Amino acid sequence: MKRELTPTHTFQYIDEILAQQSINLLSLNPQKKLITSFAELENVITERNTDIELLTNLQETLEIIVCTQLENFPENIFWDFDFLVSSMLRQALVANEGAITFLKIFAEKMVSLIEMFGNKTEIRFRYVHDFMYGFEWARWVQKEPRKRAYIEPFSLVFLDYLLAKGKELVQRINHGQVVSYKLCDTGYRNPFTFSREPEDEYRLLTYLAEEQLIPVAVWNWNASPAWNKPFQEMRQELALKLNIQPQKH
């Protein structure tokens, strides 16, 4: 018999939080328009594990991450979470007796990361796409593939790298040492030369998804993260092909 979570900690509660924001919960999945709901993700999770303490902590961690993302990236476009949830559950189960401790550490690092790169700090990125869909992870692996190819995109090791990178970027911004991270006329930073206005970001990323050029297919619970393609270069080339205009500063 399947045990239910307590009413205050159902995964559906996260769906309700998202619904209150009146955002269009778009998926990058070429086969469907909207994301997998958290209620649906709960069904997938409970097929694999029914430990009530683990499920409650997993739900709490996801709720914290989603709320922090809404607060710091209100203009985010794509909201897939399937593979992130899959990765969290897998890593928690590997941690065995330390599963709850892992989830608490994971939540702390994710919240720090989202807050550091979001719209309330000096970095002021507009979207979480590059992190959630693995572009940053693929770049990182490409620098030392022998060491890093087997490290997950949502591993604590990679989160620590991004936190260190974020701190370094904040320092460089404060010292006026950034060249490719200038503020755009929209008030956000864009490390790319091409526009990332919502309509341009949508066109480019949906095209990349159709061409299977997204490093981490987060809409797929069983995604196989890929790092060994020149994702950044192909993204630049496609921006030109789609006639996406240069970024205005």
Backbone torsions as a table, in degrees:
resi	resn	phi	psi	omega
1	MET	NA	131.6	-177.1
2	LYS	-76.6	127.9	177.7
3	ARG	-85.1	138.8	-178.7
4	GLU	-94.3	150.8	172.2
5	LEU	-73.3	157.8	176.7
6	THR	-65.4	150.3	-174.5
7	PRO	-53.8	-32.8	-178.3
8	THR	-76.4	-12.7	-176.4
9	HIS	-127.0	40.2	174.4
10	THR	-85.5	152.9	177.7
11	PHE	-67.7	-27.0	178.5
12	GLN	-62.3	-26.9	178.8
13	TYR	-60.1	-33.9	177.2
14	ILE	-66.7	-39.5	175.5
15	ASP	-59.3	-39.0	-179.2
16	GLU	-67.4	-39.4	176.9
17	ILE	-60.1	-45.8	179.8
18	LEU	-64.9	-40.0	-179.2
19	ALA	-63.2	-34.4	179.9
20	GLN	-65.7	-22.8	-177.5
21	GLN	-82.8	-8.6	-179.6
22	SER	54.6	39.2	177.1
23	ILE	-100.5	154.7	178.4
24	ASN	-85.8	108.1	-172.5
25	LEU	-81.9	73.3	-174.9
26	LEU	-75.5	143.4	174.5
27	SER	-106.5	151.7	173.5
28	LEU	-88.6	1.2	177.6
29	ASN	-63.0	117.4	-179.3
30	PRO	-60.7	-18.1	-176.9
31	GLN	-91.4	-11.0	178.4
32	LYS	-151.5	160.9	-171.5
33	LYS	-87.8	-42.0	-172.7
34	LEU	-111.3	159.2	-176.0
35	ILE	-69.4	163.7	169.9
36	THR	-68.9	130.2	-179.4
37	SER	-70.6	159.5	178.5
38	PHE	-70.7	-27.4	174.3
39	ALA	-63.5	-40.7	177.1
40	GLU	-67.4	-39.9	179.1
41	LEU	-63.5	-35.8	177.4
42	GLU	-59.2	-40.5	179.0
43	ASN	-61.8	-39.7	179.4
44	VAL	-67.3	-40.8	-179.3
45	ILE	-63.8	-48.3	-175.0
46	THR	-70.2	-15.5	171.0
47	GLU	-69.2	-23.6	-175.6
48	ARG	-103.5	-28.1	-178.5
49	ASN	-155.8	139.0	-178.3
50	THR	-122.9	15.3	178.0
51	ASP	-67.1	115.4	-172.0
52	ILE	-64.0	-36.3	-180.0
53	GLU	-67.3	-43.0	178.7
54	LEU	-63.5	-45.9	-179.0
55	LEU	-62.6	-41.3	179.8
56	THR	-63.8	-44.3	179.6
57	ASN	-67.9	-35.9	177.1
58	LEU	-63.8	-44.3	179.1
59	GLN	-63.1	-44.3	-179.2
60	GLU	-62.3	-42.0	179.1
61	THR	-61.6	-46.5	179.8
62	LEU	-64.8	-39.6	179.0
63	GLU	-61.1	-44.0	178.9
64	ILE	-62.5	-45.0	-178.3
65	ILE	-63.2	-47.0	-178.8
66	VAL	-62.5	-45.1	-179.3
67	CYS	-64.5	-39.4	178.6
68	THR	-66.5	-38.9	178.9
69	GLN	-65.5	-42.4	178.5
70	LEU	-60.9	-39.2	-176.4
71	GLU	-73.2	-38.1	-172.8
72	ASN	-99.5	-16.6	178.3
73	PHE	-132.7	60.1	-175.3
74	PRO	-63.8	-19.3	-179.2
75	GLU	-100.1	11.0	178.2
76	ASN	-57.6	147.2	-174.6
77	ILE	-104.1	-50.1	-174.4
78	PHE	-104.0	133.2	-167.5
79	TRP	-125.4	28.2	179.1
80	ASP	-63.1	143.1	179.5
81	PHE	-134.3	-5.3	-170.6
82	ASP	-51.3	-55.0	-174.8
83	PHE	-71.1	-30.9	175.0
84	LEU	-61.1	-45.3	179.5
85	VAL	-64.8	-44.0	177.7
86	SER	-57.5	-44.7	-179.3
87	SER	-66.7	-43.0	177.8
88	MET	-59.2	-47.7	-178.6
89	LEU	-63.1	-45.6	-179.1
90	ARG	-60.3	-46.4	-179.3
91	GLN	-66.8	-36.6	178.2
92	ALA	-64.9	-41.9	-179.5
93	LEU	-68.2	-35.3	176.1
94	VAL	-65.0	-35.2	179.9
95	ALA	-68.9	-15.9	174.6
96	ASN	57.7	-112.9	-179.1
97	GLU	-62.9	-22.9	-178.6
98	GLY	-94.1	18.4	-174.9
99	ALA	-59.8	-45.6	-176.8
100	ILE	-68.4	-40.5	177.4
101	THR	-61.7	-42.8	177.9
102	PHE	-57.8	-47.1	-177.2
103	LEU	-62.9	-37.3	178.8
104	LYS	-66.5	-42.9	178.7
105	ILE	-65.4	-42.9	179.4
106	PHE	-59.2	-45.3	-179.9
107	ALA	-60.9	-45.1	-179.4
108	GLU	-59.9	-46.1	-177.6
109	LYS	-67.4	-42.0	179.9
110	MET	-64.1	-43.1	179.1
111	VAL	-62.6	-45.6	178.8
112	SER	-58.7	-42.8	-177.6
113	LEU	-65.7	-48.3	-178.5
114	ILE	-63.1	-42.7	179.9
115	GLU	-66.8	-38.1	-177.4
116	MET	-66.5	-38.3	-175.3
117	PHE	-96.8	-3.3	-173.7
118	GLY	-84.2	-165.1	-169.3
119	ASN	-82.4	2.3	-177.9
120	LYS	-105.1	1.7	-179.6
121	THR	-122.6	-176.6	-179.2
122	GLU	-64.0	-29.1	-174.8
123	ILE	-70.3	-47.6	173.2
124	ARG	52.0	55.6	171.1
125	PHE	-79.5	152.9	-174.2
126	ARG	-90.5	-30.6	-174.1
127	TYR	-131.5	158.6	173.7
128	VAL	-97.3	7.7	-172.3
129	HIS	-55.5	-44.9	-173.9
130	ASP	-65.0	-30.8	177.0
131	PHE	-81.7	-52.2	-174.2
132	MET	-64.5	-35.0	-175.9
133	TYR	-99.5	12.4	165.7
134	GLY	84.3	7.2	-179.3
135	PHE	-63.3	-43.4	178.9
136	GLU	-66.4	-39.9	179.5
137	TRP	-62.9	-45.0	-179.5
138	ALA	-60.6	-42.8	178.0
139	ARG	-60.6	-43.0	-179.0
140	TRP	-63.9	-45.7	179.7
141	VAL	-63.2	-40.3	-177.2
142	GLN	-60.0	-25.2	-179.9
143	LYS	-71.9	-34.2	178.2
144	GLU	-144.8	69.4	-173.3
145	PRO	-59.4	-35.1	-178.6
146	ARG	-61.9	-38.1	-178.7
147	LYS	-83.1	-34.1	-164.3
148	ARG	-109.0	-11.8	-172.9
149	ALA	-58.9	-26.2	-176.9
150	TYR	-100.2	7.9	178.8
151	ILE	-91.9	125.4	-174.5
152	GLU	-64.2	150.0	177.5
153	PRO	-61.5	-26.0	179.7
154	PHE	-114.7	29.9	176.6
155	SER	-78.6	157.1	177.7
156	LEU	-62.7	-32.7	179.2
157	VAL	-60.5	-47.0	-179.0
158	PHE	-71.8	-35.9	176.7
159	LEU	-61.2	-39.6	177.8
160	ASP	-63.3	-39.7	177.4
161	TYR	-60.2	-46.4	-178.4
162	LEU	-65.2	-37.2	178.0
163	LEU	-63.9	-41.4	177.8
164	ALA	-65.6	-41.9	179.0
165	LYS	-63.0	-41.2	179.2
166	GLY	-61.6	-44.7	179.3
167	LYS	-61.6	-41.7	179.3
168	GLU	-64.7	-39.9	-179.8
169	LEU	-66.1	-40.5	177.5
170	VAL	-59.9	-43.9	178.8
171	GLN	-62.0	-44.5	-179.7
172	ARG	-63.5	-40.6	178.1
173	ILE	-62.8	-45.4	-178.5
174	ASN	-64.8	-25.8	179.0
175	HIS	-98.2	8.5	177.9
176	GLY	65.2	33.7	-175.0
177	GLN	-105.7	14.2	-178.9
178	VAL	-98.3	136.2	178.1
179	VAL	-107.4	-48.5	-174.3
180	SER	-93.1	6.3	-179.0
181	TYR	-119.5	36.1	-178.4
182	LYS	-67.7	150.2	176.1
183	LEU	-68.2	137.0	176.5
184	CYS	-85.7	172.5	179.3
185	ASP	-68.6	-10.2	176.9
186	THR	-86.4	-9.0	-178.6
187	GLY	93.1	1.3	177.3
188	TYR	-106.5	158.4	174.5
189	ARG	-92.8	144.5	179.3
190	ASN	-137.8	110.2	-179.8
191	PRO	-73.6	-6.0	-179.6
192	PHE	-98.3	159.3	179.4
193	THR	-80.1	-23.1	-177.1
194	PHE	-93.0	157.4	-178.3
195	SER	-62.5	140.6	173.3
196	ARG	-121.8	32.0	172.1
197	GLU	-60.4	150.9	-171.8
198	PRO	-47.0	-44.4	-178.2
199	GLU	-66.8	-34.3	178.9
200	ASP	-73.3	-42.9	178.6
201	GLU	-60.8	-43.4	179.8
202	TYR	-61.4	-50.1	-178.6
203	ARG	-59.4	-47.6	-175.0
204	LEU	-66.7	-46.9	-176.1
205	LEU	-70.8	-36.4	177.7
206	THR	-66.8	-35.3	176.7
207	TYR	-65.1	-45.6	178.8
208	LEU	-60.0	-40.8	179.8
209	ALA	-64.1	-42.0	178.8
210	GLU	-63.5	-33.6	-179.6
211	GLU	-87.7	5.7	-178.4
212	GLN	58.6	44.5	-179.6
213	LEU	-115.7	30.3	173.6
214	ILE	-104.9	121.7	-175.3
215	PRO	-57.3	-41.4	-179.3
216	VAL	-125.5	110.9	-179.8
217	ALA	-78.7	80.6	-171.3
218	VAL	-64.2	-17.4	178.0
219	TRP	-75.2	-6.7	-176.5
220	ASN	-112.1	115.5	179.7
221	TRP	-52.8	-38.1	-176.6
222	ASN	-103.0	31.0	-177.4
223	ALA	-57.6	148.5	173.1
224	SER	-110.9	97.8	-177.7
225	PRO	-55.6	136.5	-178.4
226	ALA	-120.5	133.0	179.6
227	TRP	-118.7	-15.6	-167.3
228	ASN	-93.3	44.0	170.2
229	LYS	-133.0	152.8	179.2
230	PRO	-78.1	69.7	-173.1
231	PHE	-57.4	-42.6	-176.4
232	GLN	-65.1	-45.5	-178.9
233	GLU	-63.6	-42.7	-179.3
234	MET	-65.8	-32.6	177.6
235	ARG	-66.3	-43.6	177.3
236	GLN	-61.5	-45.1	-178.9
237	GLU	-62.5	-41.6	-179.7
238	LEU	-68.7	-33.1	176.6
239	ALA	-61.1	-40.3	176.7
240	LEU	-66.6	-46.4	-178.4
241	LYS	-59.3	-38.6	-178.7
242	LEU	-85.4	3.2	178.0
243	ASN	59.8	39.4	175.6
244	ILE	-77.8	129.4	-171.9
245	GLN	-73.1	158.1	175.7
246	PRO	-61.2	153.0	180.0
247	GLN	-69.4	135.7	176.4
248	LYS	-89.4	134.9	178.6
249	HIS	-115.1	NA	NA
